[in-house]
């Protein structure tokens, strides 16, 4: 693994290069999409992006954990966690396997 992380500015630049919008319009479009995804997840709904995966929020109940250093029992409070489940298409691309039963190859 290279250890690199893609940034918002790199995504915005990719939109600029691929779509042909101005740099400001590309940045605004990216922010709009990310805000829509964030707001939808914050409201408790799931987000599914075809051929990529789905994001959902899961509620975790309170439980007892242990401090690894001391072994002391510590209560872990209830919380919500973000869960991502990759699509089969994404799993195949990452694994380098051929992608089967796809209706569109426009994003490759």
C-alpha positions as CSV (number, residue, x, y, z in Angstrom):
1,X,0.0,0.0,0.0
2,X,1.2,3.5,-0.8
3,X,-0.2,5.1,2.3
4,X,-1.5,8.1,0.4
5,X,-4.8,9.7,1.2
6,X,-7.0,11.4,-1.4
7,X,-8.1,14.9,-0.4
8,X,-11.1,17.1,-1.1
9,X,-9.0,19.3,-3.3
10,X,-7.8,16.3,-5.3
11,X,-11.4,15.1,-5.8
12,X,-12.4,18.6,-6.8
13,X,-9.6,18.7,-9.3
14,X,-10.6,15.3,-10.7
15,X,-14.2,16.6,-11.2
16,X,-12.7,19.7,-12.9
17,X,-10.6,17.5,-15.3
18,X,-13.3,15.0,-16.1
19,X,-16.5,17.1,-16.3
20,X,-15.1,20.4,-17.5
21,X,-16.8,22.6,-14.9
22,X,-14.7,25.5,-13.5
23,X,-12.6,24.8,-10.5
24,X,-15.0,26.8,-8.3
25,X,-18.0,24.9,-9.7
26,X,-16.3,21.6,-9.2
27,X,-15.5,22.4,-5.6
28,X,-19.1,23.5,-5.0
29,X,-20.4,20.4,-6.6
30,X,-18.2,18.2,-4.4
31,X,-19.2,20.0,-1.3
32,X,-22.8,19.7,-2.2
33,X,-22.6,16.0,-2.7
34,X,-20.6,15.5,0.6
35,X,-23.1,17.7,2.5
36,X,-26.0,15.7,1.1
37,X,-24.4,12.4,2.1
38,X,-23.5,13.8,5.6
39,X,-27.0,15.2,6.2
40,X,-28.7,12.0,5.1
41,X,-26.6,9.9,7.4
42,X,-27.0,12.3,10.3
43,X,-30.8,12.0,9.9
44,X,-30.5,8.2,10.3
45,X,-31.0,7.2,6.7
46,X,-28.7,5.1,4.6
47,X,-26.8,6.2,1.5
48,X,-26.3,3.7,-1.4
49,X,-24.0,4.5,-4.3
50,X,-24.4,2.0,-7.0
51,X,-21.3,0.0,-7.9
52,X,-19.5,1.5,-4.9
53,X,-21.2,0.6,-1.7
54,X,-23.6,1.7,1.0
55,X,-23.2,3.8,4.1
56,X,-25.4,3.4,7.2
57,X,-25.6,4.5,10.8
58,X,-25.8,1.7,13.4
59,X,-26.7,2.2,17.1
60,X,-24.4,0.4,19.5
61,X,-25.7,-0.3,23.0
62,X,-23.9,0.3,26.3
63,X,-21.4,-2.5,27.2
64,X,-18.6,-3.2,29.6
65,X,-15.1,-3.0,28.2
66,X,-11.6,-3.4,29.7
67,X,-8.7,-1.0,29.9
68,X,-6.0,-3.0,28.1
69,X,-3.2,-1.6,30.4
70,X,-4.9,-2.2,33.7
71,X,-7.6,-4.8,33.0
72,X,-10.0,-2.5,34.8
73,X,-13.7,-2.8,33.6
74,X,-14.9,0.4,32.1
75,X,-18.5,1.1,30.8
76,X,-18.6,2.0,27.1
77,X,-21.5,4.4,26.5
78,X,-24.1,3.8,23.8
79,X,-23.2,5.5,20.5
80,X,-23.9,5.6,16.8
81,X,-21.3,4.4,14.4
82,X,-20.9,4.8,10.7
83,X,-20.8,1.5,8.7
84,X,-19.6,1.1,5.1
85,X,-20.4,-2.0,3.1
86,X,-18.6,-2.1,-0.3
87,X,-20.4,-3.4,-3.3
88,X,-19.4,-6.6,-5.1
89,X,-18.1,-4.4,-8.0
90,X,-15.8,-2.5,-5.7
91,X,-14.6,-5.7,-3.9
92,X,-13.8,-7.2,-7.3
93,X,-11.9,-4.1,-8.5
94,X,-9.9,-4.0,-5.3
95,X,-9.1,-7.7,-5.6
96,X,-8.2,-7.4,-9.3
97,X,-10.9,-9.9,-10.2
98,X,-13.0,-9.5,-13.4
99,X,-16.2,-7.6,-12.8
100,X,-19.3,-9.7,-13.6
101,X,-22.8,-8.6,-14.4
102,X,-22.2,-4.9,-14.6
103,X,-24.6,-2.8,-16.7
104,X,-22.2,0.1,-17.2
105,X,-18.4,0.4,-17.6
106,X,-18.4,4.2,-17.9
107,X,-16.5,4.7,-14.6
108,X,-13.6,2.4,-15.3
